[in-house]
């Protein structure tokens, strides 16, 4: 899925993706939820409602990224 130029990933978002990419076996949902929160919501695409999930890095996730 291509991202629009206005929706580029931030530094922290890139680090989380790198963390996931380095893990050959992936991560458990509970581990990921320790570093990020997921909030489901419905938004509109034109006139059509679509369901999305917003993922945000928690303070614990930021500390883990800092090393």
N, C-alpha and C positions, 0 to 999 in steps of 0.2 A: 504494500500500500504506500503510495507516494505521499509525502507531507507537503503542505503548502509552504511557501517561503516564510510566512508569518508564524508558523508553528514549529520552528526548529527546536531540537533538543538542547537543553541546557547542559552545563558541565556535570552536574550531579546526576542527571538522567543518563548521560553517556557512561558515567562510572558504574551505575547500577547495571546497565546493559553489558558492560565489560565484565562485571562480577558474574553475571549469569552466563556469559559466553565462555568464561574460563572454567566453569564447572562442567565437567564431562558428564556427570550424572544428574545435572539439574539441582534444584533446591526444593525442599518441601514447602507446601503452602504456609505452614506455621512459621517457618524461617523467613519467608518472603514477607509475611504479614508483620513480623517483628521490625522489618525495615521499611515497610510501606503500608499505606492504607488504601483500600479500594472502595469507592463510593458509586454504586450504580445510579443512573439517572436517565431520564428521557429528554432528548433534545429534538429540535425540528430541523429537517433537511428540506427546505422549501416548505411544502405543506404537509410533508410526511413525518410523523414522529418516529424516531429511532432510539433504540436503547444503547447506551454507552456506559463504560465504567471508567471513572477518573481515578488514576493512581497517583498518590502523592508520597514522597519520601518522608518518613518520620524523623524525629530528632535522633533516635537510636540509629537509623539508617545513615544519617549525615555523619554521626560520630564514627560509624563503621567505615564509611568512605574516606574519612580523614585519616584513618589508619590507626 
